[in-house]
Amino acid sequence: MTFLFLNLGGGEIFVVLMVVLLFFGSKRIPEFARNLGRGMRQFRDATNDIQRDITDSVKDVKKQIENDNQE
């Protein structure tokens, strides 16, 4: 298994995981992963909210233009 953007093989990934395990300890890794997942979820929710706001604004502007053209 090779990561194209990092060009890492199986051995390198194993070494990195062992260093992470030694650095953080086995008790802190699940907590770290949970917090990372929460952060990613919040980022995705914020992105969706911004996208929804932009879409709603575009719809409002279109309605306003259509109403102005009808008058």
N, C-alpha and C positions, 0 to 999 in steps of 0.2 A: 504494500500500500504506500503510495507516494503522494504527498501533498505537492501539487504543482507550484503553488505560489511560494512555498517555503523550501521546496526541494528536500524534504525530509523522508528518510526511509524508516523501516520498522525499528531498527536499532537505535537511531537517533531519537525517535519518539519515546522508546523505552527509557533511555537515559534521561530525557527531559522529565518524564513522569516520576522517575526515581528521585531526581533532584527536587521536584515539587513536593513529593511525599516527605523527603527529609527536611525540607525547609519549613513547610507548614505543619506537618504532623498529620496523622490519620484522623484525628478528631476534628480538625479545622477544615479539611477539604470539603466535606458535605455542606458545611455552613457557607464556605466560600462559593460553592457551586449554586446553592440556594439563593444567595444574595446576587450572584451574577444573573441567574434566571429572572429574579424579580426586577433587576435593573433593565434587562432586555425587554421584559414585558411592559414596564413603564414607558420605555422609549418607544416601543411599538404603539402603545395606546396614545401617547402624545402625538406621534406621527399621524395616526388615524384621525385624531381630533382636529389637527391642523388641516388635513386633507378635506375633512367634512366641512369645516368652516369655510374653506376656499370654495368648495363646490356650492355650498349654500349661498355664499356671496355672489357667485356667478349667476345662480338661478334668480336671485333677487334683482340683480342688474338687468338680466334679460326680461324679467317681468316688467320692470320699470320702463325699459325701452319700448316694449310692446304696448304698454299703456300710453306712453307718450305719442307713439305713432298712430294709435287709434283715435286720439283726440284731435 
